[in-house]
Amino acid sequence: MCQLLGMNCNTPTDITFSFEGFRRRAGLTDCHTDGFGIAFFEGKGVRIFRDNRPGASSPMADLVSQYRIKSYNVIAHIRKATRGEINLENTHPFIREIWGENWVFAHNGTVENLSICPNNHYQPIGTTDSEIAFCCIAAKLKERFPQKPSEKEIFDAVVEITSKIAEHGVFNFILSNGHWMIARCSTNLHYVCRKAPFGTALRDDDVMIDFRDYTCETDKVTIITTQPLTKNESWTKMKNGGYVFFKEGDVLFEIEGTLPECKPHV
Amino acid sequence: MCQLLGMNCNTPTDITFSFEGFRRRAGLTDCHTDGFGIAFFEGKGVRIFRDNRPGASSPMADLVSQYRIKSYNVIAHIRKATRGEINLENTHPFIREIWGENWVFAHNGTVENLSICPNNHYQPIGTTDSEIAFCCIAAKLKERFPQKPSEKEIFDAVVEITSKIAEHGVFNFILSNGHWMIARCSTNLHYVCRKAPFGTALRDDDVMIDFRDYTCETDKVTIITTQPLTKNESWTKMKNGGYVFFKEGDVLFEIEGTLPECKPHV
């Protein structure tokens, strides 16, 4: 399986502290060594860095850590391949243009027997179940709304479309258009909203940060991840079938999961 | 105006020698300082590096030079903004998925009064005339061929669609799906096909390379660029209305331009 990391904020934020802990799981503290990818939104544009080498040792990941790009929305993924070869086109996050926006998607889990019609406008480039799922979401949204609807309508439609896809397996995902971020949980997804009063955080590899050195009173920074990255913060564990729509570091819409606990097919 | 650089080969090739000469025009030897971008195909995947800082001094461009990525198909662009703000979403090359492939496009020139229907499936993310033109090409191809046609049919359709767009202004472009590369000229586009017997090349900043140190007998490497990058090679200058379809370093299809010489609108 893979691991996900997302960040949604109301101020451009450097994700390095979280990303450094996260990427250690790609070869050092865990075995998600089949590639990594990270997408930073910048205005309506997006920078994506991907590598089919392990995140812990990839020179591309070193660059990301050194570059300290500040962004409102970031999605990262470390891969333990279950479907599809280890190559660049199978490396998350995936990207498509929808309604003149960049949409970025990363998935943890496996969805079985999903198929896509060859006439579907969005076609997968690689061979992962995850990219097929993303193309289904994109196509169904565009079919339902030829032009961009409200955020609430997008959230409701994403919930409806992806609840059906989730019947095919384990479907934890993070999705963003650079303005908001939607998180969906089957098995494991946690989030923490950091805001004033800021304190310190202790990463699971015992690196400490004092957020007071980097933040101002009004900042809100939400981190979403498969497994909590810090030991002393209060992470919310999402439930199976749960969805959260984050905007500017806040929870805007939420559906608490009510499905029975979902076991990963590992 | 901007400048274009393309490479199409039959063996994975490091573009550094050409890219280093090219990026010097983005701030050192010329004034194309409003951003740069470069896309490397890798299998069906693509790595794109873009920066809204000048190519000559961008740390992202430094990384590209150091990284020495080998690829069969590369498209690079340095920008002198004429339409659209200087930001990431307006930085070439642009990318869209067509028929389950990554298609990459970069344009030099300005096309006036192009518009796109809001129901068009491909919508521009930024505000450049170039991205609108690319979305028009993509949408018309998908409309005409719901599924991927032959390479010759693609070439003929691209010629027909883009000849109409070119009536709106100056339309030099390079387009690739990772297997082939199409170059179209209005004002300035040159190419050179490097193959055995290999010799030396002298870049316009007087850096010399001996290709015999890097190549084998069967290698074919075509470089396409706005202005020749070397002083001692025989570059073919394309004519207004000319198109070339390159595959594995060879010219596969060609239309010699026959339109009167096109003057840039500068």
Contacts between the chains, C-beta under 8 A, distances in Angstrom:
chain1	res1	chain2	res2	distance
A	42	B	87	7.8
A	42	B	88	4.7
A	43	B	87	5.2
A	43	B	88	5.9
A	43	B	89	5.8
A	44	B	87	7.9
A	44	B	88	7.8
A	44	B	89	4.2
A	44	B	125	5.2
A	44	B	126	6.4
A	45	B	50	7.4
A	45	B	87	6.5
A	45	B	88	2.9
A	45	B	89	3.7
A	45	B	90	7.9
A	45	B	91	7.1
A	45	B	125	7.3
A	45	B	126	7.2
A	46	B	88	7.5
A	47	B	50	7.0
A	47	B	88	7.1
A	48	B	48	7.3
A	50	B	45	7.4
A	50	B	47	7.0
A	59	B	67	7.3
A	63	B	63	5.9
A	67	B	59	7.3
A	87	B	42	7.8
A	87	B	43	5.2
A	87	B	44	7.9
A	87	B	45	6.5
A	88	B	42	4.7
A	88	B	43	5.9
A	88	B	44	7.8
A	88	B	45	2.9
A	88	B	46	7.5
A	88	B	47	7.1
A	89	B	43	5.8
A	89	B	44	4.2
A	89	B	45	3.7
A	89	B	102	7.9
A	90	B	45	7.9
A	91	B	45	7.1
A	96	B	97	6.3
A	97	B	96	6.4
A	97	B	122	6.9
A	97	B	123	6.5
A	97	B	125	6.1
A	99	B	123	6.3
A	100	B	123	3.6
A	100	B	124	6.0
A	100	B	125	5.6
A	101	B	125	6.4
A	102	B	89	8.0
A	102	B	125	6.0
A	118	B	147	6.0
A	119	B	146	5.4
A	119	B	147	7.5
A	121	B	121	5.7
A	121	B	142	7.4
A	122	B	97	6.8
A	123	B	97	6.5
A	123	B	99	6.3
A	123	B	100	3.6
A	124	B	100	6.0
A	125	B	44	5.3
A	125	B	45	7.3
A	125	B	97	6.1
A	125	B	100	5.5
A	125	B	101	6.4
A	125	B	102	6.0
A	126	B	44	6.5
A	126	B	45	7.3
A	142	B	121	7.4
A	146	B	119	5.5
A	147	B	118	5.9
A	147	B	119	7.5
